[in-house]
Amino acid sequence: MQCKETKIRVAVGMSGGTDSSAVAAMLVDQGYEVIGLTAHMWKEGSRCCSLEDVERARRVCDFLDIRHYVVNAQEVFAEKIVDPFVEGYAAGETPSPCIQCNAFIKFGFLLTRAEQLGCQSVATGHYARVEKDEAGFHRLFCAKDPEKDQSYFLHRLSQYQLEHLMFPLADLPKPEVRAYSKERGLPIVPRGDRQDLCFIKEGRLAHYVEQRNDSVAVEGEIVDQTGRVVGRHQGLHHFTVGQRGGLGVALGKRMYVKRLDKVNNCVEIAPRPGVLSKMCLVRDLHWIHAESDEPMRCLVRPRYGSQGAWAMIAPQGDGFAQVQFEEPQFALAPGQAAVFYDDTEVLGGGWIDLVPEAEETVSKINVSSI
């Protein structure tokens, strides 16, 4: 989209990395009035929110001759992202903080700050696409490059947020973005595409959770699918559903974490077939533009990186829905997001709340009591 005679002011959420830096340069080249906006979210961290990243973004803004603002988001980041993340692990879940960060920080807190600076939109280096349909609704789609698509992490955005954001990289593969950045001469120090959490140093997740909530460090039992005790653990926060390595047991066959039982402080493990499930209950449903009360068949991605599997979504009321997959899925983990797709369009999603045993049915569960 080209900017015309009157310059449109756009804030670019900048981390100092290749993608956000390229977005800022592209919009400058297209004639927008660009402001660099960086959220300082955490004092320590591996990427995206440290003081080092603030300085990276500042260098790029100086190079592009655009204004750069640093927004102190540490308090809201702790309240909306870090504390619920720790609470999730303490409850035996596997949280998805990046999804909440997009909804509350990058397109919540930062969008408000951008509007205060007179910006009409916030642009980021996310790989996803937004389109406005004939009825005026904004719809979210996958990026052209499936390997970089980040639509999964954006499924909880509101119509207002979608209306005021821009994703200039929607149709570009990452190699083209790198090539553009190099050709443009952007002062970027490559740091690779990391998947670890931005506010926790790599390999320190359990230690971090324990530091912020020492009540999680409670020793308990590791049991197999028959209930036989096969080992001990030092806290549920050391495990995630589907985990194979680091179980601390040797049973002569590959075993995986099947369930984290918070009530009994127990880690249940099983061979891979025992970790397959066809059904789960999801909570806190969010629909992009049209809420559905009727059962519907769609593709569901129960984790980032999943290609998606066909399932029937049956709303249960009170923000809950039953998800019945046509084929068994591996390691459906409470706390992770199940995101619904119609081909490349994101319909919405919810948080996996409960994965029943094979002989159970979600319909037997009293949702109002959860």
N, C-alpha and C positions, 0 to 999 in steps of 0.2 A: 504494500500500500504506500503510495507516494504522498508526501506532504505537499500541499499546494501553497497558494500565496500567503495566507496567514499561517504562521508557524504554530503547530500544535505542540504543547508542552507535554512531554512524556518522562516519567521517572523510570529509570532502569534499575531493577534490583541487582546490585553488583556484589559479587564475592571475590573478584580479582581473578577468577578462572577464565578459561578459554571461551566458554559459551556466553556468559553474561557480558564479557568484554567485547566479544564479536557483535552481540546484539546492540550494545551502545554505539559501536562504530557504524554499524549498518544504518541505524536510525539517524545518526549525524549525517551520513552520506545521503540519506533520503530527504534531508531538509527539516527534520524535526528539531525542536528546541529540547535538548536532552539534559536531564539532571541525573547524576549518579546518586543512588540511595543505597547505603550499606547499613545493615542492622548488626550492631555489636550485641550478640546474643549470649556469649559465654566467655569467661576469662580464659579457660583452658579448653582444648578440643583438638581434634585431628584435622578439621577442615570446616570451611564455610562461616565460621562465626568467631574466630579469634582476632586479636589485635593485629596479628600478621596478615590476615586476610583483608582487614580494613586498609592496611598500608598498600597491599597489592592493588586493591580497587582504586585507591587514591592516585597511584602512579598512572593507571590507565586513564583516569579522568583528566589528569594533568596533560597527558599526551594528546588527548582529544580536545583539550581546551574547553571542558564543560565543568559546571559546578558539581561539587561532591559534598553530600551531607552524610554524616554518621548519626544514626539513630540508636540511642541506648534502649535496647529491647530486653535487657537481662531479666528484669522483674517479670514481665509478661511471659517471657520464654520459660522461666522457672515455673510459673504458675500454670500455664496452659500445656506445656510440653514435658518438662523434666519431671515434675511431681507426679502427673498421671502415669508417666512411663514407669517410674519406680513403683507406684502403687499397683500397676498392672503386673509387674514381675512378682511383687509380694503376694498377689492373688493367684499366682500360678498361671498367668497368661503370658503371651508373647506380643507386646504392644507394637504398634506401627507409628512411631513419632513423626516420621516425615510427612505423613498424610495430615496429621494435626497441625504441623508447622506450616504447611501450605495454606490451610484454612484459616488459622488464627494469626500467623505472623506474616508470611510473605504476601498474602492477599487479604489480610485483615489489618493488622497493626501498621504495616508499611503502606497499604493502600490509603488508610486514613491520613498518614503523614504526607503522602504524595498529594492528596487532595488539599491539604492545608498549604502546600507549596504551589497551588494553582495548576496542578497536573490533571489532565483529562484521563490518563491511563497509566498503568504500571506494566512495563515490559520485563520479561525475564528470559533466561536461557533454557526454559523447559522445552522439551520435545513433545508437543501436543498441538492440537488445532481447535479453534473455536469458530463456529459459523452461526450467523443469525438467520433464522428461517422466515418464511413469509408471514407467520403469525407474530413475529417479533420476539420469539424465544431464542435464547442463546444455547447452542448445543455443542457438546464436547466430543472430540474425535481423537483417534490415535494419530500419532505422527506418521509421516510417510516412511521413515526408517524404523522398522519394527524392533531392531536391536536397541534403539535409543528411546523408544516410546516411554513416556512418563505419565500417560493419562491415568494409570492406576492410582497414582499418588494425588490426583486432582479431583477425584470423584465426589468429594464433599463440598465443592465450591458452589456458592449460591448464584442465582441469576444476576444479582447485582455485581458480584465479583467477576463473573464471566464477561459481563458487559464492559467492564473497565480494565481489562487486561489484554496484553498482546503477546503472542508467541511467534516472533519472527523466524525461528528455526524450524517451524512445523514441517516444512517440505524439504529440509536439507539433511543429508547424511553427515555424520561427524567429520569424515575426511575433508569435505568441502568447507566446513566451518574452520577447521584447522588451517586449511590452505588460504582461506580469506584472511584469517588473523595474521598469518605469516606475511602475506602480500601487503597487508595494510600496515605492517610493521609494529603491531601492538606489543607493548612491553610486558609480555606474559611469561611467567616462569612455569613451565609445564609441571603438573603435579599428578597426572594420571586420573582416571575415573575410578574413584573409590566407592565402595558400597557400605563402609562402616558408618556408624553413627557419628554425627558431627561433633557432639559434645562429650564423647567418650573416646579415650585413646584406644587404639586397636588392641584387642585381646584383654581389655580391662573391664568388660561389661559387668561380670559378677561382682568384682571388687567394688566397682562404682555403686552398684545397687546396694551392696552391703554397707558402704560408707554412709549413704543417705538414709538407710533404714536397717539398723542392725537387728531388727526383729526377724529378718528373713533367714538369718544364719542359724537354723534349727536342724539338728541332725535327725534323719529319718531313715526309713527302709526303702530299698529298691526291690520290687517284686516282679516276677514274670507273669505271664497271662493266666496262670493257674492260681496266682496268689502266693506262690512260694517265695520266701525271702531269699534273695540271691546277693544282696550287698547292702551297703549303707551310703547315704549321701550327706552332704554338709549344708543343704539348703536347696529348695526347689529352683531358686534363681540361677543355679548353675546349669540348668537344663532347658531345652525347648522341645516341643513335640516334633518328632521326625529325626532328632539327633541320633547319630550312630557312634561317633568317636567320643572318647572321654567319659564313658559310662562307669568305668572303674570295676567292671565285672568281666569275667571270661567264661563263657558258657559253651564254647566250641562251635558257635554259629553266630552269624551277624544278627545283632539285636538293635532295636531302635526304641526311642522313647515314644510310648503310645499315649500316655496320659499323665498329667501332673495333678495329683489329688491333693488339693489344698486342705480339705477337711481332715484327712488322715495323715497329711504331711508325707505323702508316699509318691515315689516315682515308679510308674508301671512301664515295663519294657516288653517287647514282643518281636518275633520275626517280622519281616516286611509285610507279609499278607495280613498280619494282625493290626497293622497301622493304616490299613485301607478302610475308607468309610464312604458310604453313598449319600449320607444325609448329615445336615447340620442345621442348627438354629442360628439366625443372625439377629442382632438387635440394632436399635438406633438407625433405622433405615433412612437413607437420604436419596431423593430422586433429583436428577438434574433439572428437568423441566415439566415432567408430567407424572404425578404420583399414581401408582397403580394399586387398586384394591382386588384385582382379579388375578388368578393364577396365570403365569406367563412362562413360556419357554425361551431361554436365552443362553448365551455363553456366559459362564461365570469363571472369573479368575480368583482362586482362593488365596493367592499370594503373588507378590511381584515376581516376574520371571515365568509365571505359568502361561502356557499358551491358551488356556481356557478350556472348559469342558461344558457340554450341554447339560442343562438342568432345568427343572421346573421350580419356579419361585412362587410360593403360596403365602401371601400376606396373612398374618395371624392377628393383626390389631396391636395397638400400643407400640408401634414401631418395630415389631418383630415379624420375621418371615421364616418359613420352612424352606430349605433348599434341598431338593432331591436330585442328585446327580444321576445321569443315565449309566455312567461307569464309575466304579470305585475310584476314589481320589486318595492320594498318599498324604498323610500327616496334615489333616485339617486342624489348625491350631487356634484355640480360643485366643481372642485379642487381635488376630490378624484380620485384614479386611477381605471380604468377598465382594468383588466388583462385577456388576452386570453389564454385558455388552450386547448390542445388536450389530453384528458385523464389526465395523470399526467405531461405532458410536457408543459412548459411555452413557448408560441409562441411569446408573446410580449404584448404590451398594450399602453394605452394613458391616458391622463387626461380628465375627464368628463368636458366638456366645456359648454354645454347647454342641458337643459331638457325641451323640448317643451310641451305646453299644449296638451291635448288629441286630440283636433281637428286640431292641427298643424302637419306638416310633416317636418322633417329635410331637405328633398330635396328642399323645398321651400326657404331655407335660403341661402343667398349668402355668401359662406364660405370666399371668398376673402375680404369681408368687415368686417370680425370679427377681 
